[in-house]
Amino acid sequence: MGKIILVVLGLLLVYWILRSYRRRVGRSDLRPQPGAGEDMVQCAQCGVHLPRSESITTQGGFYCSAEHQRQHQSH
Ligand SMILES: [Zn+2]
């Protein structure tokens, strides 16, 4: 009897892992692709264009990285 419960628990665990894995994959598919209809912004430090969701947004503008944000604000 105890063995059956272990098997059932094992199957439930596998099912749960597969379900959460599939959900993670589905979610990444829903993410907007960079450059596909997304707002492009320009780094205030180096001028590179990048999707708004990947930029660092401050009151002063957009930056491609925290490094450039620091460089720009230290001037
Ligand atoms: Zn930059």
N, CA, C, O and the ligand as a Tripos MOL2 file, in Angstrom:
@<TRIPOS>MOLECULE
protein
  301   299    76     0     0
PROTEIN
NO_CHARGES

@<TRIPOS>ATOM
      1 N           0.8510   -1.2190    0.0000 N.3       1 MET1
      2 CA          0.0000    0.0000    0.0000 C.3       1 MET1
      3 C           0.8690    1.2450    0.0000 C.2       1 MET1
      4 O           0.6250    2.1890   -0.7500 O.2       1 MET1
      5 N           1.8790    1.2330    0.8450 N.am      2 GLY2
      6 CA          2.7660    2.3970    0.8950 C.3       2 GLY2
      7 C           3.4890    2.6120   -0.4130 C.2       2 GLY2
      8 O           3.7780    3.7470   -0.7910 O.2       2 GLY2
      9 N           3.7850    1.5110   -1.1150 N.am      3 LYS3
     10 CA          4.4800    1.5980   -2.3990 C.3       3 LYS3
     11 C           3.6260    2.3400   -3.4350 C.2       3 LYS3
     12 O           4.1270    3.1650   -4.1990 O.2       3 LYS3
     13 N           2.3320    2.0280   -3.4410 N.am      4 ILE4
     14 CA          1.4140    2.6550   -4.4160 C.3       4 ILE4
     15 C           1.3870    4.1690   -4.1910 C.2       4 ILE4
     16 O           1.4120    4.9520   -5.1410 O.2       4 ILE4
     17 N           1.3350    4.5650   -2.9140 N.am      5 ILE5
     18 CA          1.3020    5.9960   -2.5990 C.3       5 ILE5
     19 C           2.5770    6.6760   -3.1080 C.2       5 ILE5
     20 O           2.5290    7.7910   -3.6260 O.2       5 ILE5
     21 N           3.7180    5.9910   -2.9540 N.am      6 LEU6
     22 CA          4.9750    6.5560   -3.4410 C.3       6 LEU6
     23 C           4.9540    6.7400   -4.9510 C.2       6 LEU6
     24 O           5.4060    7.7590   -5.4750 O.2       6 LEU6
     25 N           4.4060    5.7050   -5.6610 N.am      7 VAL7
     26 CA          4.3230    5.7930   -7.1280 C.3       7 VAL7
     27 C           3.4340    6.9550   -7.5360 C.2       7 VAL7
     28 O           3.7750    7.7210   -8.4370 O.2       7 VAL7
     29 N           2.2840    7.0840   -6.8670 N.am      8 VAL8
     30 CA          1.3500    8.1680   -7.1910 C.3       8 VAL8
     31 C           2.0010    9.5220   -6.9420 C.2       8 VAL8
     32 O           1.8820   10.4410   -7.7520 O.2       8 VAL8
     33 N           2.6930    9.6290   -5.8070 N.am      9 LEU9
     34 CA          3.3700   10.8920   -5.5020 C.3       9 LEU9
     35 C           4.4340   11.2050   -6.5450 C.2       9 LEU9
     36 O           4.5970   12.3540   -6.9570 O.2       9 LEU9
     37 N           5.1670   10.1500   -6.9740 N.am     10 GLY10
     38 CA          6.1970   10.3430   -8.0000 C.3      10 GLY10
     39 C           5.6030   10.8400   -9.2980 C.2      10 GLY10
     40 O           6.1400   11.7530   -9.9260 O.2      10 GLY10
     41 N           4.4690   10.2280   -9.7110 N.am     11 LEU11
     42 CA          3.8120   10.6520  -10.9520 C.3      11 LEU11
     43 C           3.3120   12.0930  -10.8450 C.2      11 LEU11
     44 O           3.4340   12.8720  -11.7900 O.2      11 LEU11
     45 N           2.7490   12.4390   -9.6820 N.am     12 LEU12
     46 CA          2.2750   13.8040   -9.4690 C.3      12 LEU12
     47 C           3.4330   14.7990   -9.5760 C.2      12 LEU12
     48 O           3.2820   15.8810  -10.1430 O.2      12 LEU12
     49 N           4.5940   14.4160   -9.0230 N.am     13 LEU13
     50 CA          5.7660   15.2800   -9.0560 C.3      13 LEU13
     51 C           6.2220   15.5050  -10.4960 C.2      13 LEU13
     52 O           6.4980   16.6350  -10.9000 O.2      13 LEU13
     53 N           6.2970   14.4010  -11.2770 N.am     14 VAL14
     54 CA          6.6900   14.5140  -12.6890 C.3      14 VAL14
     55 C           5.6970   15.3980  -13.4470 C.2      14 VAL14
     56 O           6.0910   16.2680  -14.2230 O.2      14 VAL14
     57 N           4.3980   15.1600  -13.2100 N.am     15 TYR15
     58 CA          3.3550   15.9490  -13.8750 C.3      15 TYR15
     59 C           3.5020   17.4260  -13.5330 C.2      15 TYR15
     60 O           3.3840   18.2910  -14.4000 O.2      15 TYR15
     61 N           3.7610   17.7030  -12.2570 N.am     16 TRP16
     62 CA          3.8770   19.0870  -11.8030 C.3      16 TRP16
     63 C           5.0930   19.7630  -12.4350 C.2      16 TRP16
     64 O           5.0210   20.9190  -12.8520 O.2      16 TRP16
     65 N           6.2120   19.0350  -12.5030 N.am     17 ILE17
     66 CA          7.4280   19.6010  -13.0960 C.3      17 ILE17
     67 C           7.2090   19.8940  -14.5800 C.2      17 ILE17
     68 O           7.5710   20.9650  -15.0670 O.2      17 ILE17
     69 N           6.6080   18.9240  -15.3050 N.am     18 LEU18
     70 CA          6.3440   19.1230  -16.7300 C.3      18 LEU18
     71 C           5.4210   20.3060  -16.9530 C.2      18 LEU18
     72 O           5.6170   21.0850  -17.8860 O.2      18 LEU18
     73 N           4.4100   20.4450  -16.0960 N.am     19 ARG19
     74 CA          3.4390   21.5270  -16.2620 C.3      19 ARG19
     75 C           4.1000   22.8870  -16.0440 C.2      19 ARG19
     76 O           3.8870   23.8160  -16.8230 O.2      19 ARG19
     77 N           4.9070   23.0030  -14.9770 N.am     20 SER20
     78 CA          5.5370   24.2860  -14.7040 C.3      20 SER20
     79 C           6.5880   24.6080  -15.7660 C.2      20 SER20
     80 O           6.8020   25.7730  -16.1010 O.2      20 SER20
     81 N           7.2450   23.5680  -16.2940 N.am     21 TYR21
     82 CA          8.2220   23.7820  -17.3690 C.3      21 TYR21
     83 C           7.5250   24.3090  -18.6200 C.2      21 TYR21
     84 O           7.9890   25.2580  -19.2520 O.2      21 TYR21
     85 N           6.3920   23.6710  -18.9700 N.am     22 ARG22
     86 CA          5.6710   24.0810  -20.1650 C.3      22 ARG22
     87 C           5.1610   25.5150  -20.0160 C.2      22 ARG22
     88 O           5.1700   26.2880  -20.9740 O.2      22 ARG22
     89 N           4.7190   25.8590  -18.8060 N.am     23 ARG23
     90 CA          4.2060   27.2020  -18.5790 C.3      23 ARG23
     91 C           5.3220   28.2330  -18.7650 C.2      23 ARG23
     92 O           5.0990   29.3130  -19.3120 O.2      23 ARG23
     93 N           6.5470   27.8760  -18.2930 N.am     24 ARG24
     94 CA          7.6750   28.7990  -18.4260 C.3      24 ARG24
     95 C           8.0080   29.0250  -19.9090 C.2      24 ARG24
     96 O           8.2830   30.1470  -20.3350 O.2      24 ARG24
     97 N           7.9770   27.9200  -20.6900 N.am     25 VAL25
     98 CA          8.2630   28.0360  -22.1230 C.3      25 VAL25
     99 C           7.2060   28.8980  -22.8010 C.2      25 VAL25
    100 O           7.5290   29.7580  -23.6200 O.2      25 VAL25
    101 N           5.9350   28.6620  -22.4550 N.am     26 GLY26
    102 CA          4.8530   29.4340  -23.0610 C.3      26 GLY26
    103 C           4.9850   30.9110  -22.7580 C.2      26 GLY26
    104 O           4.7070   31.7570  -23.6090 O.2      26 GLY26
    105 N           5.4100   31.2190  -21.5420 N.am     27 ARG27
    106 CA          5.5310   32.6160  -21.1540 C.3      27 ARG27
    107 C           6.6370   33.3020  -21.9580 C.2      27 ARG27
    108 O           6.4900   34.4550  -22.3640 O.2      27 ARG27
    109 N           7.7550   32.5840  -22.1890 N.am     28 SER28
    110 CA          8.8520   33.2010  -22.9300 C.3      28 SER28
    111 C           8.4400   33.4380  -24.3780 C.2      28 SER28
    112 O           8.9540   34.3500  -25.0250 O.2      28 SER28
    113 N           7.5120   32.6210  -24.8940 N.am     29 ASP29
    114 CA          7.0100   32.8420  -26.2490 C.3      29 ASP29
    115 C           6.1830   34.1180  -26.3270 C.2      29 ASP29
    116 O           6.1560   34.7890  -27.3590 O.2      29 ASP29
    117 N           5.5030   34.4490  -25.2200 N.am     30 LEU30
    118 CA          4.6430   35.6220  -25.2100 C.3      30 LEU30
    119 C           5.4400   36.9150  -25.0960 C.2      30 LEU30
    120 O           4.9300   37.9940  -25.3950 O.2      30 LEU30
    121 N           6.6870   36.8030  -24.6640 N.am     31 ARG31
    122 CA          7.4960   38.0190  -24.5170 C.3      31 ARG31
    123 C           7.6940   38.6970  -25.8560 C.2      31 ARG31
    124 O           7.9640   38.0240  -26.8510 O.2      31 ARG31
    125 N           7.5660   40.0100  -25.9050 N.am     32 PRO32
    126 CA          7.7960   40.7060  -27.1750 C.3      32 PRO32
    127 C           9.2470   40.5630  -27.6140 C.2      32 PRO32
    128 O          10.1720   40.7090  -26.8160 O.2      32 PRO32
    129 N           9.4230   40.2770  -28.8830 N.am     33 GLN33
    130 CA         10.7730   40.1530  -29.4190 C.3      33 GLN33
    131 C          11.4000   41.5400  -29.5390 C.2      33 GLN33
    132 O          10.7150   42.5020  -29.8840 O.2      33 GLN33
    133 N          12.6810   41.6450  -29.2600 N.am     34 PRO34
    134 CA         13.3510   42.9430  -29.3760 C.3      34 PRO34
    135 C          13.2300   43.4930  -30.7920 C.2      34 PRO34
    136 O          13.5210   42.8040  -31.7700 O.2      34 PRO34
    137 N          12.8000   44.7330  -30.8820 N.am     35 GLY35
    138 CA         12.7250   45.3880  -32.1820 C.3      35 GLY35
    139 C          11.4580   45.0920  -32.9380 C.2      35 GLY35
    140 O          11.2430   45.6670  -34.0050 O.2      35 GLY35
    141 N          10.6020   44.2170  -32.4330 N.am     36 ALA36
    142 CA          9.3730   43.8810  -33.1400 C.3      36 ALA36
    143 C           8.2250   44.7300  -32.6070 C.2      36 ALA36
    144 O           7.4920   44.3080  -31.7130 O.2      36 ALA36
    145 N           8.0760   45.9170  -33.1590 N.am     37 GLY37
    146 CA          6.9870   46.7900  -32.7650 C.3      37 GLY37
    147 C           7.1730   47.4250  -31.4020 C.2      37 GLY37
    148 O           6.2670   48.0820  -30.8900 O.2      37 GLY37
    149 N           8.3450   47.2330  -30.8110 N.am     38 GLU38
    150 CA          8.5830   47.8100  -29.4890 C.3      38 GLU38
    151 C           9.2670   49.1680  -29.6200 C.2      38 GLU38
    152 O          10.0150   49.4080  -30.5670 O.2      38 GLU38
    153 N           9.0040   50.0500  -28.6620 N.am     39 ASP39
    154 CA          9.6230   51.3700  -28.6790 C.3      39 ASP39
    155 C          11.1310   51.2410  -28.5890 C.2      39 ASP39
    156 O          11.6520   50.5140  -27.7420 O.2      39 ASP39
    157 N          11.8250   51.9420  -29.4580 N.am     40 MET40
    158 CA         13.2760   51.9710  -29.3920 C.3      40 MET40
    159 C          13.7050   53.2790  -28.7320 C.2      40 MET40
    160 O          13.1710   54.3480  -29.0270 O.2      40 MET40
    161 N          14.6720   53.1710  -27.8430 N.am     41 VAL41
    162 CA         15.1880   54.3540  -27.1690 C.3      41 VAL41
    163 C          16.6880   54.4280  -27.4210 C.2      41 VAL41
    164 O          17.3100   53.4530  -27.8430 O.2      41 VAL41
    165 N          17.2620   55.6080  -27.1530 N.am     42 GLN42
    166 CA         18.6740   55.8250  -27.4330 C.3      42 GLN42
    167 C          19.4180   56.0630  -26.1300 C.2      42 GLN42
    168 O          18.9680   56.8370  -25.2840 O.2      42 GLN42
    169 N          20.5530   55.4010  -25.9680 N.am     43 CYS43
    170 CA         21.3910   55.5990  -24.7880 C.3      43 CYS43
    171 C          21.9410   57.0110  -24.8030 C.2      43 CYS43
    172 O          22.5200   57.4470  -25.7980 O.2      43 CYS43
    173 N          21.7590   57.7370  -23.6860 N.am     44 ALA44
    174 CA         22.2010   59.1270  -23.6110 C.3      44 ALA44
    175 C          23.7150   59.2220  -23.5540 C.2      44 ALA44
    176 O          24.2690   60.2990  -23.7770 O.2      44 ALA44
    177 N          24.3930   58.1290  -23.2630 N.am     45 GLN45
    178 CA         25.8500   58.1660  -23.1280 C.3      45 GLN45
    179 C          26.5430   57.8000  -24.4360 C.2      45 GLN45
    180 O          27.4230   58.5360  -24.8820 O.2      45 GLN45
    181 N          26.1720   56.6870  -25.0610 N.am     46 CYS46
    182 CA         26.8820   56.2290  -26.2510 C.3      46 CYS46
    183 C          26.0200   56.2990  -27.5060 C.2      46 CYS46
    184 O          26.5370   56.1070  -28.6070 O.2      46 CYS46
    185 N          24.7020   56.5710  -27.3740 N.am     47 GLY47
    186 CA         23.8610   56.7720  -28.5470 C.3      47 GLY47
    187 C          23.3550   55.5030  -29.1890 C.2      47 GLY47
    188 O          22.7290   55.5640  -30.2480 O.2      47 GLY47
    189 N          23.6050   54.3460  -28.5830 N.am     48 VAL48
    190 CA         23.1390   53.0920  -29.1740 C.3      48 VAL48
    191 C          21.6230   52.9840  -29.0040 C.2      48 VAL48
    192 O          21.0750   53.4270  -27.9940 O.2      48 VAL48
    193 N          20.9540   52.4010  -29.9860 N.am     49 HIS49
    194 CA         19.5050   52.1980  -29.9080 C.3      49 HIS49
    195 C          19.2110   50.8250  -29.3270 C.2      49 HIS49
    196 O          19.8680   49.8420  -29.6700 O.2      49 HIS49
    197 N          18.2170   50.7620  -28.4430 N.am     50 LEU50
    198 CA         17.8380   49.4840  -27.8370 C.3      50 LEU50
    199 C          16.3700   49.5340  -27.4420 C.2      50 LEU50
    200 O          15.8230   50.6190  -27.2430 O.2      50 LEU50
    201 N          15.7150   48.3630  -27.3240 N.am     51 PRO51
    202 CA         14.3090   48.3440  -26.9120 C.3      51 PRO51
    203 C          14.1260   48.9700  -25.5370 C.2      51 PRO51
    204 O          14.9700   48.8270  -24.6520 O.2      51 PRO51
    205 N          13.0110   49.6640  -25.3780 N.am     52 ARG52
    206 CA         12.7560   50.3610  -24.1140 C.3      52 ARG52
    207 C          12.7980   49.3990  -22.9300 C.2      52 ARG52
    208 O          13.2730   49.7540  -21.8520 O.2      52 ARG52
    209 N          12.2910   48.1630  -23.1380 N.am     53 SER53
    210 CA         12.2190   47.2090  -22.0210 C.3      53 SER53
    211 C          13.6090   46.7590  -21.5750 C.2      53 SER53
    212 O          13.7680   46.2670  -20.4580 O.2      53 SER53
    213 N          14.6210   46.9230  -22.4390 N.am     54 GLU54
    214 CA         15.9710   46.4970  -22.0810 C.3      54 GLU54
    215 C          16.8260   47.6650  -21.6240 C.2      54 GLU54
    216 O          17.9800   47.4810  -21.2360 O.2      54 GLU54
    217 N          16.2630   48.8650  -21.6690 N.am     55 SER55
    218 CA         17.0440   50.0350  -21.3000 C.3      55 SER55
    219 C          16.8700   50.3330  -19.8180 C.2      55 SER55
    220 O          15.9530   49.8300  -19.1680 O.2      55 SER55
    221 N          17.7670   51.1570  -19.3030 N.am     56 ILE56
    222 CA         17.6570   51.6610  -17.9390 C.3      56 ILE56
    223 C          17.0850   53.0690  -18.0370 C.2      56 ILE56
    224 O          17.6880   53.9530  -18.6440 O.2      56 ILE56
    225 N          15.9230   53.2670  -17.4380 N.am     57 THR57
    226 CA         15.2230   54.5370  -17.5690 C.3      57 THR57
    227 C          15.3960   55.3530  -16.3010 C.2      57 THR57
    228 O          15.1190   54.8780  -15.2000 O.2      57 THR57
    229 N          15.8570   56.5830  -16.4670 N.am     58 THR58
    230 CA         15.9670   57.4990  -15.3420 C.3      58 THR58
    231 C          15.2610   58.7900  -15.7160 C.2      58 THR58
    232 O          14.7530   58.9300  -16.8290 O.2      58 THR58
    233 N          15.2310   59.7380  -14.7780 N.am     59 GLN59
    234 CA         14.6180   61.0310  -15.0760 C.3      59 GLN59
    235 C          15.3930   61.7330  -16.1880 C.2      59 GLN59
    236 O          14.8190   62.5010  -16.9600 O.2      59 GLN59
    237 N          16.6940   61.4710  -16.2690 N.am     60 GLY60
    238 CA         17.5350   62.1550  -17.2480 C.3      60 GLY60
    239 C          17.4530   61.5660  -18.6350 C.2      60 GLY60
    240 O          17.8160   62.2410  -19.5990 O.2      60 GLY60
    241 N          16.9920   60.3360  -18.7810 N.am     61 GLY61
    242 CA         16.9200   59.7310  -20.1010 C.3      61 GLY61
    243 C          17.0770   58.2320  -20.0390 C.2      61 GLY61
    244 O          16.8360   57.6070  -19.0060 O.2      61 GLY61
    245 N          17.4860   57.6610  -21.1610 N.am     62 PHE62
    246 CA         17.6210   56.2110  -21.2850 C.3      62 PHE62
    247 C          19.0940   55.8420  -21.4050 C.2      62 PHE62
    248 O          19.8930   56.5890  -21.9690 O.2      62 PHE62
    249 N          19.4330   54.6820  -20.8680 N.am     63 TYR63
    250 CA         20.8060   54.1910  -20.9500 C.3      63 TYR63
    251 C          20.8020   52.7150  -21.3170 C.2      63 TYR63
    252 O          19.8640   51.9860  -20.9930 O.2      63 TYR63
    253 N          21.8780   52.2750  -22.0070 N.am     64 CYS64
    254 CA         21.9570   50.8830  -22.4200 C.3      64 CYS64
    255 C          22.4430   50.0190  -21.2710 C.2      64 CYS64
    256 O          22.2170   48.8090  -21.2770 O.2      64 CYS64
    257 N          23.1070   50.6130  -20.2810 N.am     65 SER65
    258 CA         23.6340   49.8280  -19.1700 C.3      65 SER65
    259 C          23.7850   50.7240  -17.9430 C.2      65 SER65
    260 O          23.8110   51.9500  -18.0540 O.2      65 SER65
    261 N          23.8820   50.0960  -16.7790 N.am     66 ALA66
    262 CA         24.0780   50.8450  -15.5400 C.3      66 ALA66
    263 C          25.4120   51.5920  -15.5730 C.2      66 ALA66
    264 O          25.5560   52.6660  -14.9880 O.2      66 ALA66
    265 N          26.3820   51.0000  -16.2710 N.am     67 GLU67
    266 CA         27.6990   51.6320  -16.4100 C.3      67 GLU67
    267 C          27.5830   52.9930  -17.0990 C.2      67 GLU67
    268 O          28.1630   53.9770  -16.6420 O.2      67 GLU67
    269 N          26.8390   53.0420  -18.1860 N.am     68 HIS68
    270 CA         26.6880   54.3000  -18.9280 C.3      68 HIS68
    271 C          25.8430   55.2930  -18.1600 C.2      68 HIS68
    272 O          26.0500   56.5020  -18.2610 O.2      68 HIS68
    273 N          24.8800   54.7820  -17.3840 N.am     69 GLN69
    274 CA         24.0860   55.6860  -16.5520 C.3      69 GLN69
    275 C          25.0050   56.4060  -15.5670 C.2      69 GLN69
    276 O          24.9070   57.6170  -15.3700 O.2      69 GLN69
    277 N          25.9090   55.6200  -14.9490 N.am     70 ARG70
    278 CA         26.8430   56.1850  -13.9760 C.3      70 ARG70
    279 C          27.7770   57.1900  -14.6460 C.2      70 ARG70
    280 O          28.0020   58.2840  -14.1300 O.2      70 ARG70
    281 N          28.3150   56.8050  -15.8010 N.am     71 GLN71
    282 CA         29.2480   57.6870  -16.5200 C.3      71 GLN71
    283 C          28.5730   59.0100  -16.8740 C.2      71 GLN71
    284 O          29.1650   60.0760  -16.7070 O.2      71 GLN71
    285 N          27.3250   58.9380  -17.3650 N.am     72 HIS72
    286 CA         26.6340   60.1350  -17.8290 C.3      72 HIS72
    287 C          26.3280   61.0620  -16.6580 C.2      72 HIS72
    288 O          26.4240   62.2820  -16.7870 O.2      72 HIS72
    289 N          25.9600   60.4850  -15.5190 N.am     73 GLN73
    290 CA         25.5450   61.3060  -14.3880 C.3      73 GLN73
    291 C          26.7420   61.8380  -13.6040 C.2      73 GLN73
    292 O          26.5940   62.7750  -12.8200 O.2      73 GLN73
    293 N          27.9140   61.2600  -13.8010 N.am     74 SER74
    294 CA         29.0870   61.7440  -13.0760 C.3      74 SER74
    295 C          29.6840   62.9720  -13.7280 C.2      74 SER74
    296 O          30.5610   63.6080  -13.1450 O.2      74 SER74
    297 N          29.2240   63.3310  -14.9490 N.am     75 HIS75
    298 CA         29.7570   64.5160  -15.6250 C.3      75 HIS75
    299 C          29.2060   65.7850  -15.0160 C.2      75 HIS75
    300 O          29.5470   66.8820  -15.4600 O.2      75 HIS75
    301 ZN         25.3900   53.2660  -23.7280 Zn       76 ZN76
@<TRIPOS>BOND
     1     1     2 1
     2     2     3 1
     3     3     4 2
     4     3     5 am
     5     5     6 1
     6     6     7 1
     7     7     8 2
     8     7     9 am
     9     9    10 1
    10    10    11 1
    11    11    12 2
    12    11    13 am
    13    13    14 1
    14    14    15 1
    15    15    16 2
    16    15    17 am
    17    17    18 1
    18    18    19 1
    19    19    20 2
    20    19    21 am
    21    21    22 1
    22    22    23 1
    23    23    24 2
    24    23    25 am
    25    25    26 1
    26    26    27 1
    27    27    28 2
    28    27    29 am
    29    29    30 1
    30    30    31 1
    31    31    32 2
    32    31    33 am
    33    33    34 1
    34    34    35 1
    35    35    36 2
    36    35    37 am
    37    37    38 1
    38    38    39 1
    39    39    40 2
    40    39    41 am
    41    41    42 1
    42    42    43 1
    43    43    44 2
    44    43    45 am
    45    45    46 1
    46    46    47 1
    47    47    48 2
    48    47    49 am
    49    49    50 1
    50    50    51 1
    51    51    52 2
    52    51    53 am
    53    53    54 1
    54    54    55 1
    55    55    56 2
    56    55    57 am
    57    57    58 1
    58    58    59 1
    59    59    60 2
    60    59    61 am
    61    61    62 1
    62    62    63 1
    63    63    64 2
    64    63    65 am
    65    65    66 1
    66    66    67 1
    67    67    68 2
    68    67    69 am
    69    69    70 1
    70    70    71 1
    71    71    72 2
    72    71    73 am
    73    73    74 1
    74    74    75 1
    75    75    76 2
    76    75    77 am
    77    77    78 1
    78    78    79 1
    79    79    80 2
    80    79    81 am
    81    81    82 1
    82    82    83 1
    83    83    84 2
    84    83    85 am
    85    85    86 1
    86    86    87 1
    87    87    88 2
    88    87    89 am
    89    89    90 1
    90    90    91 1
    91    91    92 2
    92    91    93 am
    93    93    94 1
    94    94    95 1
    95    95    96 2
    96    95    97 am
    97    97    98 1
    98    98    99 1
    99    99   100 2
   100    99   101 am
   101   101   102 1
   102   102   103 1
   103   103   104 2
   104   103   105 am
   105   105   106 1
   106   106   107 1
   107   107   108 2
   108   107   109 am
   109   109   110 1
   110   110   111 1
   111   111   112 2
   112   111   113 am
   113   113   114 1
   114   114   115 1
   115   115   116 2
   116   115   117 am
   117   117   118 1
   118   118   119 1
   119   119   120 2
   120   119   121 am
   121   121   122 1
   122   122   123 1
   123   123   124 2
   124   123   125 am
   125   125   126 1
   126   126   127 1
   127   127   128 2
   128   127   129 am
   129   129   130 1
   130   130   131 1
   131   131   132 2
   132   131   133 am
   133   133   134 1
   134   134   135 1
   135   135   136 2
   136   135   137 am
   137   137   138 1
   138   138   139 1
   139   139   140 2
   140   139   141 am
   141   141   142 1
   142   142   143 1
   143   143   144 2
   144   143   145 am
   145   145   146 1
   146   146   147 1
   147   147   148 2
   148   147   149 am
   149   149   150 1
   150   150   151 1
   151   151   152 2
   152   151   153 am
   153   153   154 1
   154   154   155 1
   155   155   156 2
   156   155   157 am
   157   157   158 1
   158   158   159 1
   159   159   160 2
   160   159   161 am
   161   161   162 1
   162   162   163 1
   163   163   164 2
   164   163   165 am
   165   165   166 1
   166   166   167 1
   167   167   168 2
   168   167   169 am
   169   169   170 1
   170   170   171 1
   171   171   172 2
   172   171   173 am
   173   173   174 1
   174   174   175 1
   175   175   176 2
   176   175   177 am
   177   177   178 1
   178   178   179 1
   179   179   180 2
   180   179   181 am
   181   181   182 1
   182   182   183 1
   183   183   184 2
   184   183   185 am
   185   185   186 1
   186   186   187 1
   187   187   188 2
   188   187   189 am
   189   189   190 1
   190   190   191 1
   191   191   192 2
   192   191   193 am
   193   193   194 1
   194   194   195 1
   195   195   196 2
   196   195   197 am
   197   197   198 1
   198   198   199 1
   199   199   200 2
   200   199   201 am
   201   201   202 1
   202   202   203 1
   203   203   204 2
   204   203   205 am
   205   205   206 1
   206   206   207 1
   207   207   208 2
   208   207   209 am
   209   209   210 1
   210   210   211 1
   211   211   212 2
   212   211   213 am
   213   213   214 1
   214   214   215 1
   215   215   216 2
   216   215   217 am
   217   217   218 1
   218   218   219 1
   219   219   220 2
   220   219   221 am
   221   221   222 1
   222   222   223 1
   223   223   224 2
   224   223   225 am
   225   225   226 1
   226   226   227 1
   227   227   228 2
   228   227   229 am
   229   229   230 1
   230   230   231 1
   231   231   232 2
   232   231   233 am
   233   233   234 1
   234   234   235 1
   235   235   236 2
   236   235   237 am
   237   237   238 1
   238   238   239 1
   239   239   240 2
   240   239   241 am
   241   241   242 1
   242   242   243 1
   243   243   244 2
   244   243   245 am
   245   245   246 1
   246   246   247 1
   247   247   248 2
   248   247   249 am
   249   249   250 1
   250   250   251 1
   251   251   252 2
   252   251   253 am
   253   253   254 1
   254   254   255 1
   255   255   256 2
   256   255   257 am
   257   257   258 1
   258   258   259 1
   259   259   260 2
   260   259   261 am
   261   261   262 1
   262   262   263 1
   263   263   264 2
   264   263   265 am
   265   265   266 1
   266   266   267 1
   267   267   268 2
   268   267   269 am
   269   269   270 1
   270   270   271 1
   271   271   272 2
   272   271   273 am
   273   273   274 1
   274   274   275 1
   275   275   276 2
   276   275   277 am
   277   277   278 1
   278   278   279 1
   279   279   280 2
   280   279   281 am
   281   281   282 1
   282   282   283 1
   283   283   284 2
   284   283   285 am
   285   285   286 1
   286   286   287 1
   287   287   288 2
   288   287   289 am
   289   289   290 1
   290   290   291 1
   291   291   292 2
   292   291   293 am
   293   293   294 1
   294   294   295 1
   295   295   296 2
   296   295   297 am
   297   297   298 1
   298   298   299 1
   299   299   300 2
@<TRIPOS>SUBSTRUCTURE
     1 MET1         2 RESIDUE 1 A MET
     2 GLY2         6 RESIDUE 1 A GLY
     3 LYS3        10 RESIDUE 1 A LYS
     4 ILE4        14 RESIDUE 1 A ILE
     5 ILE5        18 RESIDUE 1 A ILE
     6 LEU6        22 RESIDUE 1 A LEU
     7 VAL7        26 RESIDUE 1 A VAL
     8 VAL8        30 RESIDUE 1 A VAL
     9 LEU9        34 RESIDUE 1 A LEU
    10 GLY10       38 RESIDUE 1 A GLY
    11 LEU11       42 RESIDUE 1 A LEU
    12 LEU12       46 RESIDUE 1 A LEU
    13 LEU13       50 RESIDUE 1 A LEU
    14 VAL14       54 RESIDUE 1 A VAL
    15 TYR15       58 RESIDUE 1 A TYR
    16 TRP16       62 RESIDUE 1 A TRP
    17 ILE17       66 RESIDUE 1 A ILE
    18 LEU18       70 RESIDUE 1 A LEU
    19 ARG19       74 RESIDUE 1 A ARG
    20 SER20       78 RESIDUE 1 A SER
    21 TYR21       82 RESIDUE 1 A TYR
    22 ARG22       86 RESIDUE 1 A ARG
    23 ARG23       90 RESIDUE 1 A ARG
    24 ARG24       94 RESIDUE 1 A ARG
    25 VAL25       98 RESIDUE 1 A VAL
    26 GLY26      102 RESIDUE 1 A GLY
    27 ARG27      106 RESIDUE 1 A ARG
    28 SER28      110 RESIDUE 1 A SER
    29 ASP29      114 RESIDUE 1 A ASP
    30 LEU30      118 RESIDUE 1 A LEU
    31 ARG31      122 RESIDUE 1 A ARG
    32 PRO32      126 RESIDUE 1 A PRO
    33 GLN33      130 RESIDUE 1 A GLN
    34 PRO34      134 RESIDUE 1 A PRO
    35 GLY35      138 RESIDUE 1 A GLY
    36 ALA36      142 RESIDUE 1 A ALA
    37 GLY37      146 RESIDUE 1 A GLY
    38 GLU38      150 RESIDUE 1 A GLU
    39 ASP39      154 RESIDUE 1 A ASP
    40 MET40      158 RESIDUE 1 A MET
    41 VAL41      162 RESIDUE 1 A VAL
    42 GLN42      166 RESIDUE 1 A GLN
    43 CYS43      170 RESIDUE 1 A CYS
    44 ALA44      174 RESIDUE 1 A ALA
    45 GLN45      178 RESIDUE 1 A GLN
    46 CYS46      182 RESIDUE 1 A CYS
    47 GLY47      186 RESIDUE 1 A GLY
    48 VAL48      190 RESIDUE 1 A VAL
    49 HIS49      194 RESIDUE 1 A HIS
    50 LEU50      198 RESIDUE 1 A LEU
    51 PRO51      202 RESIDUE 1 A PRO
    52 ARG52      206 RESIDUE 1 A ARG
    53 SER53      210 RESIDUE 1 A SER
    54 GLU54      214 RESIDUE 1 A GLU
    55 SER55      218 RESIDUE 1 A SER
    56 ILE56      222 RESIDUE 1 A ILE
    57 THR57      226 RESIDUE 1 A THR
    58 THR58      230 RESIDUE 1 A THR
    59 GLN59      234 RESIDUE 1 A GLN
    60 GLY60      238 RESIDUE 1 A GLY
    61 GLY61      242 RESIDUE 1 A GLY
    62 PHE62      246 RESIDUE 1 A PHE
    63 TYR63      250 RESIDUE 1 A TYR
    64 CYS64      254 RESIDUE 1 A CYS
    65 SER65      258 RESIDUE 1 A SER
    66 ALA66      262 RESIDUE 1 A ALA
    67 GLU67      266 RESIDUE 1 A GLU
    68 HIS68      270 RESIDUE 1 A HIS
    69 GLN69      274 RESIDUE 1 A GLN
    70 ARG70      278 RESIDUE 1 A ARG
    71 GLN71      282 RESIDUE 1 A GLN
    72 HIS72      286 RESIDUE 1 A HIS
    73 GLN73      290 RESIDUE 1 A GLN
    74 SER74      294 RESIDUE 1 A SER
    75 HIS75      298 RESIDUE 1 A HIS
    76 ZN76       301 GROUP 0 **** ****
